[in-house]
Amino acid sequence: MQPESELESYIRDNPQEAIKTIIRFSRGYRFERIFNIIYGTQINILLHLSSKGELGDKYINVMYYYNEYIGRSRLYSVKPEDYFGFLLSMQMIEFFGEGTNLSIRITPEGIDFISYIRSEYPATFKNKPF
């Protein structure tokens, strides 16, 4: 039997701290992956929605950011459901209401993501293209 490594000893002696560290690194890895592929206008949506709080904003109002994306990228084949679907699938936003009352709000995961990129990329997080 091999002797216990330093890491194994640390985990055995500090299980709660080890779990917190693993969760923090896992979340950071996930947020880095999202940050690598998110569009600048999608970050702007999250910033806008974070300023609106629990009430969120009407879907029609948030379409401004989609239109801005189309204008900048000229990728007319990207549909709103794909553009917003990314944020939805990453659990950054949620829809509520229906019809003319369809609204969007940022989720706790979205708030954490914004907090993460503000702390890791304070001078550049708003400089993403499209």
BALOBA-1460 file (C-alpha; in Angstrom, 3 decimals):
// residues 130
<rec num="1" residu="m" x="0.000" y="0.000" z="0.000"/>
<rec num="2" residu="q" x="1.311" y="3.440" z="-0.980"/>
<rec num="3" residu="p" x="1.753" y="6.110" z="1.674"/>
<rec num="4" residu="e" x="-0.899" y="8.811" z="1.803"/>
<rec num="5" residu="s" x="-0.101" y="11.888" z="-0.286"/>
<rec num="6" residu="e" x="-0.205" y="15.434" z="1.055"/>
<rec num="7" residu="l" x="-3.402" y="16.044" z="-0.853"/>
<rec num="8" residu="e" x="-5.065" y="12.930" z="0.535"/>
<rec num="9" residu="s" x="-4.034" y="13.933" z="4.066"/>
<rec num="10" residu="y" x="-5.430" y="17.419" z="3.586"/>
<rec num="11" residu="i" x="-8.741" y="16.089" z="2.285"/>
<rec num="12" residu="r" x="-9.011" y="13.582" z="5.131"/>
<rec num="13" residu="d" x="-8.185" y="16.223" z="7.765"/>
<rec num="14" residu="n" x="-10.233" y="19.068" z="6.207"/>
<rec num="15" residu="p" x="-13.168" y="17.541" z="4.321"/>
<rec num="16" residu="q" x="-15.453" y="20.599" z="4.470"/>
<rec num="17" residu="e" x="-12.711" y="22.974" z="3.335"/>
<rec num="18" residu="a" x="-11.738" y="20.567" z="0.542"/>
<rec num="19" residu="i" x="-15.349" y="20.435" z="-0.663"/>
<rec num="20" residu="k" x="-15.585" y="24.249" z="-0.675"/>
<rec num="21" residu="t" x="-12.347" y="24.476" z="-2.662"/>
<rec num="22" residu="i" x="-13.520" y="21.922" z="-5.223"/>
<rec num="23" residu="i" x="-16.831" y="23.750" z="-5.663"/>
<rec num="24" residu="r" x="-15.067" y="27.117" z="-6.055"/>
<rec num="25" residu="f" x="-12.674" y="25.743" z="-8.695"/>
<rec num="26" residu="s" x="-15.474" y="23.931" z="-10.516"/>
<rec num="27" residu="r" x="-17.594" y="27.067" z="-10.624"/>
<rec num="28" residu="g" x="-14.626" y="29.155" z="-11.780"/>
<rec num="29" residu="y" x="-13.924" y="26.645" z="-14.553"/>
<rec num="30" residu="r" x="-17.579" y="26.753" z="-15.657"/>
<rec num="31" residu="f" x="-17.649" y="30.549" z="-15.621"/>
<rec num="32" residu="e" x="-14.405" y="30.728" z="-17.608"/>
<rec num="33" residu="r" x="-15.877" y="28.439" z="-20.262"/>
<rec num="34" residu="i" x="-19.001" y="30.598" z="-20.468"/>
<rec num="35" residu="f" x="-16.948" y="33.800" z="-20.597"/>
<rec num="36" residu="n" x="-14.963" y="32.422" z="-23.534"/>
<rec num="37" residu="i" x="-18.077" y="32.046" z="-25.702"/>
<rec num="38" residu="i" x="-20.585" y="34.615" z="-24.459"/>
<rec num="39" residu="y" x="-21.277" y="37.662" z="-26.619"/>
<rec num="40" residu="g" x="-20.771" y="41.172" z="-25.302"/>
<rec num="41" residu="t" x="-24.441" y="41.998" z="-25.819"/>
<rec num="42" residu="q" x="-25.382" y="38.957" z="-23.716"/>
<rec num="43" residu="i" x="-23.184" y="40.285" z="-20.906"/>
<rec num="44" residu="n" x="-25.017" y="43.593" z="-21.330"/>
<rec num="45" residu="i" x="-28.329" y="41.743" z="-20.912"/>
<rec num="46" residu="l" x="-27.110" y="40.244" z="-17.642"/>
<rec num="47" residu="l" x="-25.916" y="43.643" z="-16.418"/>
<rec num="48" residu="h" x="-29.242" y="45.220" z="-17.390"/>
<rec num="49" residu="l" x="-31.273" y="42.483" z="-15.716"/>
<rec num="50" residu="s" x="-29.140" y="42.574" z="-12.586"/>
<rec num="51" residu="s" x="-30.053" y="46.259" z="-12.238"/>
<rec num="52" residu="k" x="-33.758" y="45.353" z="-12.510"/>
<rec num="53" residu="g" x="-33.714" y="42.854" z="-9.641"/>
<rec num="54" residu="e" x="-36.448" y="40.279" z="-9.067"/>
<rec num="55" residu="l" x="-38.899" y="42.037" z="-11.394"/>
<rec num="56" residu="g" x="-36.664" y="41.581" z="-14.432"/>
<rec num="57" residu="d" x="-37.773" y="43.280" z="-17.620"/>
<rec num="58" residu="k" x="-40.221" y="42.678" z="-20.426"/>
<rec num="59" residu="y" x="-38.950" y="40.427" z="-23.201"/>
<rec num="60" residu="i" x="-39.762" y="43.098" z="-25.771"/>
<rec num="61" residu="n" x="-37.461" y="45.568" z="-23.968"/>
<rec num="62" residu="v" x="-34.579" y="43.097" z="-23.800"/>
<rec num="63" residu="m" x="-34.881" y="42.427" z="-27.540"/>
<rec num="64" residu="y" x="-32.877" y="45.642" z="-27.924"/>
<rec num="65" residu="y" x="-29.734" y="43.631" z="-27.080"/>
<rec num="66" residu="y" x="-30.539" y="40.961" z="-29.649"/>
<rec num="67" residu="n" x="-31.039" y="43.647" z="-32.299"/>
<rec num="68" residu="e" x="-27.744" y="45.234" z="-31.259"/>
<rec num="69" residu="y" x="-26.056" y="41.841" z="-31.658"/>
<rec num="70" residu="i" x="-27.499" y="41.395" z="-35.158"/>
<rec num="71" residu="g" x="-26.425" y="44.914" z="-36.125"/>
<rec num="72" residu="r" x="-22.860" y="44.377" z="-34.939"/>
<rec num="73" residu="s" x="-22.333" y="40.801" z="-36.097"/>
<rec num="74" residu="r" x="-24.429" y="40.815" z="-39.282"/>
<rec num="75" residu="l" x="-25.271" y="37.177" z="-38.476"/>
<rec num="76" residu="y" x="-28.894" y="37.340" z="-39.578"/>
<rec num="77" residu="s" x="-29.292" y="33.575" z="-39.300"/>
<rec num="78" residu="v" x="-29.088" y="33.702" z="-35.466"/>
<rec num="79" residu="k" x="-32.637" y="33.604" z="-34.171"/>
<rec num="80" residu="p" x="-33.738" y="35.152" z="-30.853"/>
<rec num="81" residu="e" x="-34.453" y="31.693" z="-29.400"/>
<rec num="82" residu="d" x="-30.827" y="30.710" z="-30.051"/>
<rec num="83" residu="y" x="-29.417" y="33.987" z="-28.755"/>
<rec num="84" residu="f" x="-31.449" y="33.910" z="-25.530"/>
<rec num="85" residu="g" x="-31.360" y="30.109" z="-25.446"/>
<rec num="86" residu="f" x="-27.651" y="30.164" z="-24.654"/>
<rec num="87" residu="l" x="-28.241" y="32.254" z="-21.519"/>
<rec num="88" residu="l" x="-31.195" y="30.092" z="-20.609"/>
<rec num="89" residu="s" x="-29.274" y="26.821" z="-21.046"/>
<rec num="90" residu="m" x="-26.411" y="28.201" z="-18.930"/>
<rec num="91" residu="q" x="-28.992" y="29.016" z="-16.227"/>
<rec num="92" residu="m" x="-28.166" y="32.733" z="-16.353"/>
<rec num="93" residu="i" x="-31.712" y="33.924" z="-17.078"/>
<rec num="94" residu="e" x="-35.259" y="32.695" z="-16.702"/>
<rec num="95" residu="f" x="-38.461" y="33.600" z="-18.484"/>
<rec num="96" residu="f" x="-41.753" y="34.179" z="-16.699"/>
<rec num="97" residu="g" x="-45.180" y="35.393" z="-17.655"/>
<rec num="98" residu="e" x="-46.680" y="34.879" z="-21.085"/>
<rec num="99" residu="g" x="-47.918" y="36.697" z="-24.129"/>
<rec num="100" residu="t" x="-47.404" y="40.441" z="-23.889"/>
<rec num="101" residu="n" x="-46.347" y="39.960" z="-20.255"/>
<rec num="102" residu="l" x="-43.446" y="37.637" z="-21.119"/>
<rec num="103" residu="s" x="-40.510" y="38.815" z="-19.031"/>
<rec num="104" residu="i" x="-36.934" y="37.828" z="-18.281"/>
<rec num="105" residu="r" x="-34.953" y="38.021" z="-15.064"/>
<rec num="106" residu="i" x="-31.428" y="37.165" z="-14.089"/>
<rec num="107" residu="t" x="-30.961" y="34.061" z="-11.942"/>
<rec num="108" residu="p" x="-28.672" y="33.713" z="-8.911"/>
<rec num="109" residu="e" x="-26.267" y="31.865" z="-11.248"/>
<rec num="110" residu="g" x="-26.290" y="34.866" z="-13.584"/>
<rec num="111" residu="i" x="-25.605" y="37.223" z="-10.690"/>
<rec num="112" residu="d" x="-22.697" y="35.026" z="-9.577"/>
<rec num="113" residu="f" x="-21.338" y="34.975" z="-13.140"/>
<rec num="114" residu="i" x="-21.436" y="38.784" z="-13.357"/>
<rec num="115" residu="s" x="-19.708" y="39.012" z="-9.988"/>
<rec num="116" residu="y" x="-17.050" y="36.553" z="-11.154"/>
<rec num="117" residu="i" x="-16.217" y="38.335" z="-14.417"/>
<rec num="118" residu="r" x="-16.206" y="41.725" z="-12.687"/>
<rec num="119" residu="s" x="-13.627" y="40.458" z="-10.212"/>
<rec num="120" residu="e" x="-11.498" y="38.474" z="-12.690"/>
<rec num="121" residu="y" x="-11.678" y="40.890" z="-15.643"/>
<rec num="122" residu="p" x="-12.489" y="44.294" z="-14.130"/>
<rec num="123" residu="a" x="-11.086" y="46.361" z="-16.981"/>
<rec num="124" residu="t" x="-12.100" y="44.144" z="-19.898"/>
<rec num="125" residu="f" x="-15.290" y="42.191" z="-19.193"/>
<rec num="126" residu="k" x="-17.334" y="44.735" z="-21.160"/>
<rec num="127" residu="n" x="-15.058" y="44.542" z="-24.202"/>
<rec num="128" residu="k" x="-16.376" y="41.294" z="-25.697"/>
<rec num="129" residu="p" x="-17.414" y="41.603" z="-29.349"/>
<rec num="130" residu="f" x="-20.985" y="41.418" z="-30.589"/>
